[in-house]
Amino acid sequence: MGAVNSELEELFQEKKRVRNPFVPIGALVTAGVLTAGLISFRQGNSNLGQKLMRARVVAQGATVALMLGTAYYYGEKF
């Protein structure tokens, strides 16, 4: 079992983890817009809340696109 673990450790040390700094920023923007939208709905301002929910969808989509783009760009080339 020890030989298998050492082989796995060697394999994962060779893998380089790539981080896109815009992904956590996008996640925070998404969470912030979501919170603002929920607060607007709670205060009775449904027009603003609806606009903020649409903005949340755009921010969330952009964040997912960044994640997919990063994975595609830095992924293994076969």
JOZI-V733296 format. One record per pair of residues at least 4 apart in sequence whose ideal C-beta (glycine too) atoms are under 7 Angstrom apart, sorted by the first residue. I is the first residue (numbers start at 1). J is the second residue. D is the distance in whole Angstrom. If there is no record, write none. Layout:
i:I j:J d:D
i:I j:J d:D
//
This chain:
i:1 j:5 d:7
i:2 j:6 d:6
i:3 j:7 d:6
i:4 j:8 d:6
i:5 j:9 d:6
i:6 j:10 d:6
i:7 j:11 d:6
i:8 j:12 d:6
i:9 j:13 d:6
i:10 j:14 d:7
i:18 j:70 d:7
i:18 j:74 d:4
i:20 j:66 d:6
i:20 j:70 d:4
i:21 j:25 d:7
i:22 j:26 d:6
i:22 j:66 d:5
i:23 j:27 d:7
i:23 j:63 d:6
i:23 j:66 d:5
i:23 j:67 d:6
i:24 j:28 d:6
i:25 j:29 d:6
i:26 j:30 d:6
i:26 j:59 d:6
i:26 j:62 d:6
i:26 j:63 d:3
i:26 j:66 d:6
i:27 j:31 d:6
i:27 j:63 d:6
i:28 j:32 d:6
i:29 j:33 d:6
i:29 j:59 d:5
i:30 j:34 d:6
i:30 j:56 d:6
i:30 j:59 d:4
i:30 j:60 d:5
i:30 j:63 d:6
i:31 j:35 d:6
i:32 j:36 d:6
i:33 j:37 d:6
i:33 j:52 d:6
i:33 j:55 d:5
i:33 j:56 d:4
i:33 j:59 d:6
i:34 j:38 d:6
i:34 j:56 d:5
i:35 j:39 d:6
i:36 j:40 d:6
i:36 j:52 d:5
i:37 j:41 d:7
i:37 j:49 d:5
i:37 j:52 d:3
i:37 j:53 d:5
i:37 j:56 d:6
i:38 j:42 d:6
i:39 j:43 d:6
i:40 j:45 d:5
i:40 j:48 d:5
i:40 j:49 d:4
i:40 j:52 d:6
i:41 j:46 d:6
i:41 j:49 d:4
i:45 j:49 d:6
i:46 j:50 d:6
i:47 j:51 d:7
i:48 j:52 d:6
i:49 j:53 d:6
i:50 j:54 d:7
i:51 j:55 d:6
i:52 j:56 d:6
i:53 j:57 d:7
i:54 j:58 d:7
i:55 j:59 d:6
i:56 j:60 d:6
i:57 j:61 d:6
i:58 j:62 d:6
i:59 j:63 d:6
i:60 j:64 d:6
i:61 j:65 d:6
i:62 j:66 d:6
i:63 j:67 d:7
i:64 j:68 d:6
i:65 j:69 d:6
i:66 j:70 d:6
i:67 j:71 d:6
i:68 j:72 d:6
i:69 j:73 d:6
i:70 j:74 d:6
i:71 j:75 d:6
//
